[in-house]
Amino acid sequence: MLTAVTGINWGDEGKGRVIDLLAEHADVVARYQGGNNAGHTVVTEQGKFILNLLPSGILHPDVVCVLGAGMVIDLDHLAGEMDAIEERGVKVGSENLKLSDKATISMPWHKVQDGLEEDRLAQKGAAFGSTRRGIAYAYSDKYRKKTLRLGDLLHLDEKRVQDRLHMILESKNLELGGCYHQEPMSYDALLEWCRMQAGQFAPYICDVGAFLQQAHDSGKRIVLEAQLGAMRDIDYGIFPFTSSSNTLAAYAPLGAGIPNCRLDHVVGVLKAYSTCVGEGPFTCELFGEEADKLREAGGEYGAATGRPRRVGPFDLPASRYGVRMQGADEIALTKLDVLSGMKEVPLCVQYELNGALTDDFPFPAILPEAKPVFRTMPGWNCDISGVRRYEDLPKEARDYVETVEKAIGCHISYVSVGAEREAIITR
């Protein structure tokens, strides 16, 4: 069984806790794209964990976790993340964590370049809202064939690898010196950095594709974990305010390491209202006191960056588009409890564009011209965080869930009413 768990909107939908739920019955959990520019938050009996690179399945001792070929991996960050959760009693070893030899290394200069360019753009009022973790530059160098992959760390004494490292560094020094007037980086220091990473991570680096293929062929249950959401996909999102990878479920087997395998199941994750971290069009956005109340009620601050999230009502046009792009066959709706304090719950039901109403999600370049059309539904004005059966939810809460379900055309199978593992209602 091959299941992808993906975000339907702009990211930050609560995928981590849904993956944590599904990991209880999984054998393998694999990340298939992105890097440490997003965070998954999971609350267990041991407390709250924020994971940037490690799959959420790492919190289950019997699950093997995989960082797939489609990822860009900041090894310094990964080492720190592993140390942090091991200090809290979570076991991490080569038997339960495998790193694809084909995954791209996020090199030391990628974060430097990301920060320099974002600063340059900010002076012109044109910043992308980057996390400054070098993700775009790691992917850019991947496609320019000017970076290393994890498997290269296992062959650092070979002339072929050292010659490539010389070529890559020469190119990067020309780029950073000519564009940003940076001092050149040392080859000896770079090679020493690579040797240090090899010393730590060699036991974890392997042919992940062969491992996943064997697991798939033997009937193991594999969950493929996405980062961000459909609106941040490099091809189908709100370009250019996207991530630099394919966040869609269709890419999941490819990015994990088993492109010949087909998905059996796609669980899309949606928040009961809309949130967005970073720049770019966000049609349903609320402002002022109304936004502040929703942000505080939901604790809406980025797990990776701590940045305040932009917030708004549930966006039906965007969510319908996201469901279609992800090919979701069921939905997990998170944070329904956050709306409990509202007398009336708003929904963005359509967009107004050039004087006409539309149910469709427009081309990104014209999104800034779209205006939200809101309607409200009655609130339920009571605490639902202790509810564990769908039929025990207030009628108004059930009406809200079922209105969203009908509008997006996809069954809502899970409803979360709190941050704890047990606070998920299965319909």
Disulfide bonds with the S-S distance in Angstrom:
none
